[in-house]
Amino acid sequence: MAMATLSIAQIDAQIKGLEEQIAQLRATAAKQREEEIGGVVQELRRRIAEYGISAKELGLTGKSSVPGRRIAPAGATPKGPTYTGPKGEKWVGGSRGRKPLWLAEQLAKVEVPSEST
């Protein structure tokens, strides 16, 4: 049996058609997965409520599932040097956010020694 010779345009058209089918199938699969997950979540919530299961019993510790990422416990204080402002306000050097204006001004006044070689 002889094989029909296809042109590059015909092959490209077949590839495009198959890629469209793949995209449709992936979209259908994603939709089905979302629906299935929704049903599973509802069932789990119902069972948890029915049996009075706690988060601790499920092993839900509040720790991040992302490796290398830590979640600070509630009420944790930042670590670092503590600075006291002219009006008694405090700022911890390891905290997030901008430095207070009074601290930035004081740090700008401090002369940084230059390295001599």
C-alpha positions in Angstrom: 0.0 0.0 0.0 1.5 3.3 -1.0 1.5 6.2 1.4 0.0 9.5 0.3 2.5 12.3 0.3 1.3 15.3 2.3 2.4 18.8 1.8 3.9 20.9 4.6 0.7 23.0 4.6 -1.4 19.9 5.1 0.8 18.6 7.9 0.7 22.1 9.6 -3.1 22.1 9.3 -3.2 18.6 10.9 -0.9 19.8 13.7 -3.1 22.9 14.3 -6.2 20.7 14.4 -4.6 18.3 16.9 -3.4 21.2 19.1 -6.9 22.6 19.2 -8.2 19.2 20.2 -5.6 19.0 22.9 -6.5 22.5 24.2 -10.2 21.5 24.3 -9.5 18.2 26.1 -7.3 20.0 28.7 -10.0 22.6 29.3 -12.6 19.8 29.8 -10.3 17.9 32.1 -9.6 21.0 34.2 -13.4 21.7 34.5 -14.1 18.2 35.5 -11.3 18.3 38.1 -12.6 21.5 39.6 -16.1 20.0 39.9 -14.7 16.9 41.4 -12.6 18.8 43.9 -15.6 20.9 44.9 -17.6 17.7 45.6 -14.8 16.2 47.6 -14.3 19.4 49.7 -18.1 19.5 50.4 -18.0 15.8 51.5 -14.9 16.4 53.7 -16.5 19.4 55.4 -19.7 17.4 56.0 -17.7 14.5 57.5 -15.5 16.8 59.6 -18.6 18.5 61.1 -20.4 15.1 61.6 -17.5 13.6 63.5 -16.3 16.8 65.2 -12.7 16.4 63.9 -10.3 19.2 64.8 -7.5 20.7 62.6 -5.0 19.3 65.0 -6.4 15.8 64.5 -6.0 16.2 60.8 -2.4 17.2 61.2 -3.1 20.8 60.0 -0.4 22.6 62.0 -0.5 26.0 60.2 3.0 25.4 58.7 3.5 26.3 55.1 3.4 23.5 52.6 5.9 25.5 50.5 9.5 24.2 51.3 11.8 26.8 52.8 8.9 29.2 53.7 8.3 29.8 57.3 5.2 31.3 58.9 5.8 33.3 62.0 3.6 32.3 64.9 0.9 34.8 66.0 2.3 37.4 68.3 5.9 36.8 67.3 8.2 39.8 67.7 10.7 40.7 65.0 14.4 40.2 65.9 17.0 42.9 65.4 18.4 46.0 67.0 15.8 48.2 68.7 15.9 51.9 68.1 14.2 54.5 70.3 13.0 57.8 68.8 13.1 61.3 70.3 9.5 60.9 71.6 10.1 57.4 73.1 8.7 55.5 70.1 10.4 52.2 69.3 11.3 50.5 66.0 12.9 47.1 65.6 15.5 46.8 62.9 14.3 43.4 61.7 10.7 44.5 61.2 9.1 44.9 57.8 8.4 48.2 56.2 10.1 51.6 56.0 12.3 53.0 58.6 10.6 55.8 60.5 11.6 59.3 59.4 13.4 60.1 62.7 15.5 57.0 62.3 16.4 57.6 58.7 17.4 61.2 59.5 19.7 60.0 62.4 21.3 57.3 60.2 21.9 59.9 57.5 23.8 62.0 60.0 26.1 59.2 60.9 29.3 59.5 58.9 30.3 56.2 57.3 34.1 55.7 57.5 35.6 55.1 54.0 37.9 52.2 53.4 41.5 53.1 52.8 43.6 50.7 50.6 
